[in-house]
C-alpha cells in the first residue's frame, strides 16, 4: 500500500477532503492535543468527533479494549490518531480489533486470527522520531508482558504531516526523537533483512536528518518539515527490516535510568557503529563481510563523511553536540543490562554478539560507578 501524504493547508483544509464522507471519527489522542493547533479543527467539528485518550505511555491491552468499545458504541466509521508512538499503537490496535468477535476479555483479541479491514485510518504524528505512522508494528502490554503486534492492515492509509506540532515540543524531546529516527535509519541500513528498497529509504532518511538537524533544533519551519519527512522515511525503512542490536540494548537503559528511548538508542548505536567497523569478520549476514564493510562505508557517506571510520566518529560527534547525558551504572546494573537483551532482536544484527561482547559494549556505552 502506498501511503498518501497530505499537508495541513490553510486552516487544515487538507483534512477536509478526508473528513467529508466520514460520519463519526474516533480521535485517538495523547496529552499533547490541548497544545496543538489542530485541536481547533477538531473542536469545530465536535459533532463528528469522538475523543479517546484513556491510555498511558507503554499502553495496556485493556486500554485498547476500551477504545474498541467506544468505537463500536459510538458508531464510529473511521479513526484518526494524533500523537507519538503510544497513540499510534493504540489506534492501530483499535482498528485491528474492531471487527473481531467478543469483547476482548481475558486477552481474547490477542488469540484470534487477524482479519484485515478497510476502516479509514489517518495518522497525525506529533514528533519527528518513531515513524510509527509508516510501520506494520505496534506494542501494547498484557499482564505485564510486552505484546508485539504485526499487521500490514493497520498501517494508516493517509498521513497528515503537520510540522506545527513540533513547535511546542521541549528541546530534550526534540533531540531524543530525532536520535530515534537517525538510529532507525542506521540500524535498518546494516540489518541482515535490508534490501535495495530499504537501503534507499535509510540513505534518504540519514541525509534528511543531517540536512535539517540545525534548522529543526532551531525550530524553523523548513527544519521541522524536513525532519518529519526524514523520520517518516526511516519508519518506512524499519517497516521492511526491523531494528537491530542498538534497539535491543537500549530498552533496559530507558527503564533503568529514565532517559528517553531515542536518547538510549543513540547511546548504543554511537558505540556499536565504531565497534562493528573493526569486527566485520564476525559478520553473520549471508551476503558476507565485504558486503557489510561496503554498507558501513555507505552509512558514513550518508552522514556526510568520506568513509565508515569517519562516519562512526561523526555519530559520536552528533551525540556530543546534542549534549545528552551518559548515565552511570554500577556492577549490578551492568549485570542486569547484559541479561536483558532480547535474542530475537539480535537475529537482525549483522555482527555476532556474545554475552561477553554485549557486556563489554555496555561498559563502553555507559559510565561505570566505582563501588570500591
N, C-alpha and C positions, 0 to 999 in steps of 0.2 A: 504494500500500500504506500503510495506517495502522499505524504502529509501536505496539507495546504497551509501555507504560512500567510497570515494576514496582519496588517498594521492597524493601529487604532484609528488613524484619520482624525478629522475634526470631530470632537465630542463623541468619539468611539463609533463613528458611522461605519467603520469597518466591521463592527459586530452586528449592525442592523440586518444585513442580508442573512446572516446565520440565524438570527433570533426570530425573523419574521414569521416562519411557519411552525414555531415551537409553541405548544400550549402551556406547558408547565416545566420549568427548568430547575433541576436540583443543583444549587450552587454550593459546592463543597469548598470551604474556605478556611484558612487558618487565621491566627490572631493578627496578621498583617493587614487584613482587609480594611479596618477603620482608617488606616493611614494612607490608603491608596486612592489615587484619582478615580479609578474605575468604580469605586463604591457608589459615586453619584449616579453613574449609569444604571446600576442595578436598583438603586433606590427609586429612580424614576420609572421603573418597570416592575414595581413590587408585586403587582397582581400576577405576574408571570413567574416570579422567583420564589423558591422555597430554599431558605438558607439552612445548611447543615454544617456545624462546626464543633460537634460533640466528639472531639478526639484530641489526642496529645501527640507530641513527637514520639517516634517509635510506636505507631498506633496499634491498638489492640484489635484482635479479631472481633470482639464484642462491639466495638465502635462501628466497624463495617456493617455488622448485622443490624445495628440501629439505623444506619444510613439506608440500608436496603428496605427496612420497614417504612421509613419516611418516604423513600422514592415510590413505593407501592401505594401507601395510604393516601398520599397527596396526588396520586395520578400523574406523576411526572413522566415525560416522554423523552427527556434529554438531560445531559449532565454538563456542567461547566466546573472545572477545577481551577481555583485561584490560590497560589501559594507555592511553597517549596516542596521538597520530596515527600514529606508526610501527607500533605493534602493530595498530591498526585497519586500516591499509593492507595489512599482511602478511596478516592474517586474511581481509580482503576478497578479496585475490587468490588465496589458497589455496582459498577457496570457489569462486571463478570458474573456476580452472584444474583443479580436482579431477576434473571429468568430461570433460576434453579428452583427445585422443589423444596417445600418445607420452609421453616422459619430460621434455619441456621443453628438451632440449638445443638449443644454438645459437639460443636465443630463440624456439623454435617456438610457445610458448603465446601470445606477443605477435602472431604472424602468423595465428592461427586465428580463425575466426568465433566470437563469444561465443554460447554456448548456455545460457540460464538454467537453474538447477537449484533444487531445493527443499530443499537441505541446511539443517537448522535452524541458525540463527546468532543468538547472543546477544552483546551488547556491554556491557562494564562500563567506561565512561570513568573515568579516574583524575585528570583535570584538568577545569577548567571553562573550556575555551578553544576547542579545534579544532572541536567539533561534528561530528567525523568520523563519529560513530555515526549521524548523520542524513543523510549525503550519499551521492551516487552516484559520488563521485570517490575515486581512490587514486593515490598517486605512488610509483613504485619506480624504480630506476636499472639500466640495462643498458648495458654497455660505456661507462660514464661519461656516458651520456646520460639525461636525465630522461624517464621514460615516464609520461604521464598516462593512467590507465585510467578509463573511464567505463562504468558499468552500473547500471541500476536494480536488477538482480537480486542485487547483493551488499550492499544496504542491510540491516543487521540487522533482523529482524522483531520482536525484543524487545530492550529496553534496560533494564538494571538501574542505577538511579540510587542509587549508594552514596556518600553525602556523607562518610562516614568516610575515604574515600580522600584527601580534600583536607586532612585534619588534619595530615598529615606532610609536606606539600609545603613546600619552602623559600619564604620570603616573596617573593623575587625571581621565582620561577617562578609563584607565585600572581598577582603583579602582571602578569607578561607574558602569561599565558594569559587573564586577564580582558581585557587590552587586545586580544588576538586576537579574542575573542568580540565586543567592542564594535565593532571595526573591521569584522568580518564583517557585523554588522547595519547599520552606517552605509553601507558600500560597496554592500551589496545594495539598500538603500533608494534610492540615487541611480543604480543601474545602469540602463542602457538596456533590460535584459531584465526589469526589475521588472514585476510585475502586482499586482492588488489583494491576492491571497493573500500574495505575498512581502512586500509592504509592511506588511501586518498582522503578519507574523512579525517583521519588522525593528523595527516600533514596540514590540511587546511585549518583544523582546529588549533594546532600548535601555532601556526603562523598568525592566526587570528588573535590568539591570546597575546602574542608578542607585539603585534601591531597596535593593539588597542589598550594594552595594560596601563600606560601612563594616563591616557585620557579617561579610562574607566575609574582609576583610583582618584583622579581629579574631579570625577562626577560630570564629565562633559556628555552631551547628548550623543555625539558620534562614538565616544568611547563606550558608553553604556550599550548602544545598539550593537556595536561590533562585538562586545564581549558576550552579549546574549546569543548572538549567532554562533560564536565560537563554541560556547557551552553546548548549544543545541547540536552542532556538528560533532562534538566529542561524544554526545549521547548517542548519535547515530553510529559512531564507531564501536562503542561498547555494546550496542544492541546486537552487533554481529559477533563480537569476540568475547564479551565479558571482561572483567578486570583480572588482575594477577596478584602477585605476592604483596605488592605495595598496599593494596586494599585489604588483603587477608591479614597483614601485620598491623594495620592501623586501627582496627576496631577496638582492640583492647586498650590501646593508648588513649583513645577517646574516653572510654569508660573509667579508666584508672586515674586519669589526670584532668579530665573535664575540658580538654581542648576540642575545638570544632573538628568535624570529620575531615574537611579539606585540609586543615592545618596538619592533622595527623597523617594524612596521605602524603603530603609534601615532605614531612619529616622523614618518612620511609623512602620515598622514591628518590630523593636527593642523594641518599646513601646507596640505595640499590643500583642506580644507574652507573655510578663510578665503579662499584664492586663488580658489576656484570661485565664491564668493558675489559677487565683483566681476568675474568673467569669464564669466558665464552667456550673454553674447552670442556666445560661441564654442560654444554648445550644438550637439551632433550627434545628440541624441536626437530622433527624428522627432516626438515629442509637443511639441517646442518649448521655447523659453527660459522662457516664462511658467510652463509646467508645471514645469520644473526648479526655478525660483525657489520655487514652491509646495512642492516636495519638500524643499528646503533649510529652508524655514520649518517643515515637519513634523518634520524631524530636530531642529531647535532646540527645538521644543516637547517632543519625546520626551526630550530631555536635561534638561528642566525649565526651559527658558528661554522668553522671550516671542517670539523670532524667530530667524532664521538667523544674523545677525551675533553676537548674544549666545550662540547655540549654538556657533559656532566658537570664541569666547573660552572658553566652558565646557570644550570639548575640550582646549584648551591648559592650562586650569587643572587639569584632571584629571591631565594628564601631569606638570605641575609638582608637584602634591600627591603623586604616586607617587614622586617623587624619582628618576626614571630618568635615566641619563646621556645626554648628547648627544655622540656621537663627533665627533672632528675629522678631517677629510680633507685631503690635500694635492692639488695640481693633477692629478697623475697618477691619483689615486683618483677624483677628480671626473670625469675623462675616462672612466675605466673604468665608473663608475656610469652615466653618460649613455648609453653604448653597450650596457648590459646589459638594458635594458627590453624585455620581450617584446611586440612589436606586437600579437600575438593578444589579450593581456590588455587592451590599450588599446581594442579594439573594443567592450568592455563599458562603457567610461568615457564619461560623458555630455558632457564638455567636451573639445574638441580640444586635444591636447598635441603641440607640435612639439618637435624636438630641442633647440631653444633654450629653450623653456619648461621642459622636463624638467631641463636643466642649471641653470636659474635656481632651480627648486624644490629641487633637491638642495642648492644653496648656502644656501637658507633652512632646510632640514631639518637640516643638519649644520654644525658649526663648520668654519672654514676655517683651515688651518695656513698661516701666512705664511712662505713659504720665503725671503723676502728678508731 
